[in-house]
Amino acid sequence: MLGIIQVLNNNCAIVDLGQGRQALVKGRGVAYQKRKGDSLDPERIEKVMYLATKESQQNLAFLLKDIPINIVTTTYEIVDNAKSKYHYQVADFVYVTLADHINGMYKHLQSNTYQKTPVPDMQEQYPTEYQIAAEGLRIINSNLKVYFPKDEIKSIALHFINGRSEGDDDDAVSENESSQLTTDLNDLVQSILQKNMVLRNGSNQNFYDRLMIHLGYLADRLARHEPANERAIIKIEEEMRQSYPHSYEIAHEIYSAICQELDADLGINEELYLLIHIQRIIDEKEHESDLKAERY
C-alpha cells in the first residue's frame, strides 16, 4: 500500500514511495474520502508520474498554488510520456514552463482570444520533439476536454527543444558553491531589474517568481559545469527582439552582466529565455508584430 502525502482531488494524490521518493498518481476515485497518511490501493491507480528529484517535487508544490490541478497533472503526464516512451531527458524547469503555457492557452481558448503561434515549423530538424508534442496535444485535448489546434504542436515542441538535458542529475556538486552562485545571480539580476524600475508586485508576482526559479536552475547548471543547450533558435529571438525592444534591452543587460561579472558561459539561447521572462513581468505591448510571449 502507498501512503498519501497530499490529496489533490478525488482522482489524484501525491504518494510516498519510500527513501525520499514521491510520485503523482491518478485513478478514478483513487483518493476518494482519503486523507494525508492514509493508504491507497495500488490496483486503483491508472497512471504514476514519478517525482524523481527535489526540484520536481518543489515545482509541483509551486504550480499547485496558481494553476488548476487538471492542467498540472496533464503537464506531468506529457513529460512522463516523453521520458518513459522516448527516453527523452528534460530539465526540471520544463514542468513549470509547459504547465504555464498550457494554462495560458487554455484561458485564451475559453475567452476566444486564441491566436496562432508565430513559432516556425522545425519538424525536420526535431522530429522526436514534434512526435512528443503531437502526443502531448492528444493528452491535453483528452484530459481537459478542449480542442487545442494542431498549430500548438510547434509551441509544445519548443519547450522540449529548449529544455533537453544531456547532463546526469546525480553529478556531484558542492551545495555551498551552488548556493553562493544562486545568491550572486539573484543579487545581480535584481539590481538590474530595480535600476530599470522592474519591481515585484501583485500583478506580476507569478512571472517574477518564475524568473527566480529559472535563475536557480541556471545557477545549478553553472555550478555543475554542464554545457548549455546549443540548439540555436535565432529566428525566434530576432522576432522577439523586434517586437519587445524594451524587454530586450533589459534582458541583454542582464545577460551581459552575468557573462562578464560572473565569468559564466550561458550559451546562445539564454538571452532569449531572459527576454521572454522579462517581457512577461513588465507586460510590454507588442512593437511591430502580433508575437505573443506567453506562447512560449
C-alpha positions as CSV (number, residue, x, y, z in Angstrom):
1,M,0.0,0.0,0.0
2,L,1.1,3.6,-0.7
3,G,1.0,6.3,1.9
4,I,-0.6,9.6,0.9
5,I,1.4,12.8,1.3
6,Q,-1.3,15.1,-0.2
7,V,-4.7,14.5,-1.6
8,L,-5.2,16.8,-4.7
9,N,-8.7,15.7,-5.6
10,N,-10.8,12.5,-5.7
11,N,-8.8,11.2,-8.6
12,C,-5.3,12.4,-7.8
13,A,-2.8,12.3,-5.0
14,I,0.9,12.6,-4.1
15,V,2.2,9.4,-2.5
16,D,5.3,8.4,-0.6
17,L,7.4,5.7,-2.3
18,G,10.0,5.5,0.5
19,Q,13.6,6.7,0.7
20,G,12.6,10.2,0.0
21,R,10.9,9.3,-3.3
22,Q,7.5,10.6,-4.3
23,A,5.0,10.1,-7.2
24,L,1.9,11.8,-8.5
25,V,-0.8,9.2,-9.1
26,K,-4.1,9.3,-10.9
27,G,-7.0,6.9,-11.0
28,R,-10.8,7.2,-10.9
29,G,-11.8,7.7,-7.3
30,V,-8.4,6.6,-6.1
31,A,-8.3,9.3,-3.3
32,Y,-12.0,9.5,-2.6
33,Q,-12.5,10.2,1.1
34,K,-8.8,9.8,1.8
35,R,-6.6,11.9,3.9
36,K,-2.9,12.5,4.4
37,G,-1.3,9.4,6.0
38,D,-4.0,7.1,4.6
39,S,-3.0,4.3,2.2
40,L,-4.0,3.9,-1.5
41,D,-4.9,0.7,-3.2
42,P,-2.3,0.3,-6.0
43,E,-4.9,-1.6,-8.1
44,R,-6.9,1.6,-8.4
45,I,-4.0,3.6,-9.8
46,E,-4.2,4.2,-13.5
47,K,-1.1,6.4,-14.0
48,V,2.1,7.0,-12.0
49,M,4.3,10.1,-12.6
50,Y,7.5,9.9,-10.6
51,L,8.8,13.0,-8.9
52,A,12.4,11.9,-9.2
53,T,14.2,15.0,-7.9
54,K,13.7,17.5,-5.1
55,E,13.3,20.1,-7.8
56,S,10.4,18.3,-9.4
57,Q,8.7,18.0,-6.0
58,Q,9.2,21.7,-5.3
59,N,7.9,22.6,-8.8
60,L,4.8,20.6,-8.2
61,A,4.1,22.5,-5.0
62,F,4.8,25.8,-6.7
63,L,2.5,25.0,-9.7
64,L,-0.4,23.9,-7.4
65,K,-0.6,27.4,-6.0
66,D,-2.0,29.1,-9.1
67,I,-2.6,26.5,-11.8
68,P,-5.6,24.1,-11.8
69,I,-4.7,20.6,-10.8
70,N,-6.0,19.1,-14.0
71,I,-3.6,21.2,-16.0
72,V,-0.7,20.4,-13.7
73,T,-1.3,16.6,-13.9
74,T,-1.7,16.9,-17.6
75,T,1.7,18.6,-17.8
76,Y,3.3,15.9,-15.7
77,E,1.7,13.2,-17.9
78,I,3.1,14.8,-21.1
79,V,6.6,15.0,-19.6
80,D,6.4,11.5,-18.2
81,N,5.4,10.2,-21.6
82,A,8.4,11.8,-23.2
83,K,10.7,10.3,-20.6
84,S,9.3,6.8,-20.5
85,K,8.4,6.2,-24.2
86,Y,11.2,8.2,-25.8
87,H,13.8,8.2,-23.0
88,Y,13.9,11.9,-23.5
89,Q,15.5,13.8,-20.6
90,V,14.5,17.3,-19.9
91,A,15.4,19.9,-17.2
92,D,13.0,20.2,-14.4
93,F,12.1,23.8,-15.3
94,V,10.1,22.3,-18.2
95,Y,7.4,21.3,-15.8
96,V,6.9,24.9,-14.8
97,T,7.2,26.5,-18.3
98,L,5.0,23.9,-20.0
99,A,2.3,24.0,-17.4
100,D,2.2,27.8,-17.5
101,H,2.0,27.7,-21.3
102,I,-0.9,25.2,-21.3
103,N,-2.7,27.2,-18.7
104,G,-2.3,30.4,-20.7
105,M,-3.5,28.8,-23.9
106,Y,-6.5,27.2,-22.1
107,K,-7.5,30.6,-20.9
108,H,-7.2,32.1,-24.4
109,L,-9.4,29.3,-25.8
110,Q,-12.0,29.8,-23.1
111,S,-12.1,33.6,-23.8
112,N,-12.0,33.2,-27.6
113,T,-8.7,35.2,-27.7
114,Y,-6.5,32.4,-29.0
115,Q,-4.1,33.3,-31.8
116,K,-1.8,31.1,-33.8
117,T,1.7,30.8,-32.7
118,P,4.5,32.5,-34.8
119,V,6.9,29.7,-33.9
120,P,8.4,28.5,-37.2
121,D,8.0,24.9,-38.2
122,M,11.1,23.0,-37.2
123,Q,9.8,19.4,-37.6
124,E,12.5,18.3,-40.0
125,Q,15.2,19.3,-37.5
126,Y,13.5,18.0,-34.4
127,P,11.2,15.0,-35.4
128,T,11.3,13.4,-31.9
129,E,10.3,16.6,-30.2
130,Y,7.4,17.1,-32.6
131,Q,6.3,13.5,-32.1
132,I,6.3,14.1,-28.3
133,A,4.4,17.3,-28.8
134,A,1.8,15.7,-31.0
135,E,1.1,13.0,-28.4
136,G,1.1,15.8,-25.8
137,L,-1.6,17.6,-27.7
138,R,-3.7,14.5,-27.7
139,I,-3.2,14.2,-23.9
140,I,-4.2,17.8,-23.4
141,N,-7.4,17.5,-25.5
142,S,-8.4,14.3,-23.9
143,N,-7.7,15.3,-20.3
144,L,-9.0,18.9,-20.5
145,K,-11.9,18.2,-22.8
146,V,-10.9,21.0,-25.1
147,Y,-9.6,21.3,-28.6
148,F,-6.1,22.8,-28.8
149,P,-5.4,23.4,-32.5
150,K,-2.7,21.4,-34.2
151,D,-0.7,24.6,-34.5
152,E,0.1,24.2,-30.8
153,I,2.3,21.2,-31.6
154,K,5.0,23.7,-32.6
155,S,4.8,25.6,-29.2
156,I,4.8,22.4,-27.2
157,A,7.8,21.0,-29.1
158,L,9.7,24.2,-28.4
159,H,9.5,23.5,-24.7
160,F,11.2,20.2,-25.2
161,I,13.8,21.6,-27.6
162,N,14.7,24.3,-25.2
163,G,14.6,22.0,-22.1
164,R,16.5,18.9,-23.3
165,S,19.0,17.8,-20.7
166,E,22.1,15.9,-21.5
167,G,23.6,16.0,-18.0
168,D,23.4,13.5,-15.2
169,D,21.2,14.6,-12.4
170,D,23.5,12.7,-10.0
171,D,26.6,14.7,-10.8
172,A,28.3,15.8,-7.6
173,V,28.3,19.5,-6.9
174,S,29.1,21.5,-3.9
175,E,26.0,22.7,-2.1
176,N,27.9,25.8,-0.9
177,E,29.0,26.5,-4.5
178,S,25.5,26.2,-5.9
179,S,24.0,28.3,-3.1
180,Q,26.6,31.0,-3.4
181,L,26.2,31.2,-7.2
182,T,22.4,31.4,-6.8
183,T,22.8,34.3,-4.3
184,D,25.2,36.1,-6.7
185,L,22.9,35.6,-9.7
186,N,19.8,36.8,-7.8
187,D,21.6,39.9,-6.4
188,L,23.0,40.8,-9.8
189,V,19.7,40.3,-11.7
190,Q,17.5,42.0,-9.1
191,S,19.9,45.1,-9.0
192,I,19.5,45.4,-12.8
193,L,15.7,45.0,-12.5
194,Q,15.5,47.6,-9.8
195,K,17.6,50.0,-11.8
196,N,15.1,49.6,-14.7
197,M,12.1,50.0,-12.3
198,V,11.0,46.4,-12.7
199,L,9.7,45.5,-9.3
200,R,7.7,42.6,-8.0
201,N,4.1,43.5,-7.4
202,G,0.6,41.9,-7.1
203,S,0.1,41.7,-10.9
204,N,3.4,40.3,-11.9
205,Q,4.5,38.3,-8.9
206,N,3.9,34.9,-10.5
207,F,6.0,35.8,-13.5
208,Y,8.7,37.4,-11.3
209,D,8.9,34.2,-9.2
210,R,9.2,32.1,-12.4
211,L,12.3,34.2,-13.3
212,M,13.8,33.4,-9.9
213,I,13.1,29.7,-10.4
214,H,14.8,29.9,-13.8
215,L,17.8,31.6,-12.2
216,G,18.0,28.8,-9.6
217,Y,18.2,26.2,-12.4
218,L,20.8,28.3,-14.3
219,A,22.9,28.6,-11.1
220,D,22.8,24.8,-10.6
221,R,23.8,24.2,-14.2
222,L,26.7,26.6,-14.0
223,A,27.8,25.1,-10.7
224,R,27.8,21.6,-12.3
225,H,29.6,23.0,-15.3
226,E,27.0,21.4,-17.6
227,P,27.1,22.5,-21.2
228,A,24.3,24.9,-22.3
229,N,21.7,23.9,-24.8
230,E,23.2,24.9,-28.1
231,R,20.2,24.3,-30.3
232,A,20.0,27.7,-31.9
233,I,16.6,29.3,-32.3
234,I,17.8,32.6,-33.8
235,K,14.7,33.3,-35.9
236,I,12.5,33.3,-32.8
237,E,15.0,35.5,-30.9
238,E,15.1,38.1,-33.7
239,E,11.3,38.3,-33.8
240,M,11.1,38.7,-30.1
241,R,13.8,41.4,-30.2
242,Q,11.9,43.4,-32.8
243,S,8.5,43.0,-31.0
244,Y,9.7,43.8,-27.5
245,P,12.6,46.2,-27.7
246,H,12.5,47.4,-24.1
247,S,12.4,43.9,-22.7
248,Y,15.3,43.0,-25.0
249,E,17.4,45.9,-23.6
250,I,16.9,44.7,-20.0
251,A,17.5,41.0,-20.9
252,H,20.6,41.9,-22.9
253,E,21.9,44.0,-19.9
254,I,21.3,41.0,-17.6
255,Y,22.9,38.5,-20.0
256,S,26.0,40.6,-20.5
257,A,26.4,41.3,-16.8
258,I,26.2,37.6,-15.9
259,C,28.7,36.7,-18.6
260,Q,31.2,39.5,-17.5
261,E,30.8,39.7,-13.8
262,L,30.4,36.0,-13.0
263,D,32.6,34.9,-15.9
264,A,29.9,32.5,-17.0
265,D,29.3,30.8,-20.3
266,L,25.5,31.0,-20.6
267,G,25.1,29.6,-24.1
268,I,23.5,31.1,-27.2
269,N,19.8,30.8,-26.2
270,E,19.9,32.1,-22.6
271,E,19.3,35.7,-23.7
272,L,16.1,34.6,-25.4
273,Y,14.9,32.9,-22.2
274,L,15.6,36.0,-20.2
275,L,13.8,38.2,-22.8
276,I,10.7,36.0,-22.5
277,H,10.7,36.2,-18.7
278,I,11.2,40.0,-18.7
279,Q,8.5,40.6,-21.3
280,R,6.0,38.7,-19.2
281,I,7.0,40.6,-16.0
282,I,6.7,44.1,-17.5
283,D,3.9,43.1,-19.9
284,E,5.4,45.1,-22.7
285,K,3.0,45.6,-25.6
286,E,3.9,44.4,-29.0
287,H,6.1,46.7,-31.0
288,E,5.7,45.7,-34.6
289,S,4.0,42.2,-34.8
290,D,1.4,40.0,-33.2
291,L,4.0,37.9,-31.5
292,K,2.8,36.8,-28.0
293,A,5.5,35.9,-25.5
294,E,3.1,33.8,-23.5
295,R,3.1,31.3,-26.3
296,Y,6.4,30.0,-25.1
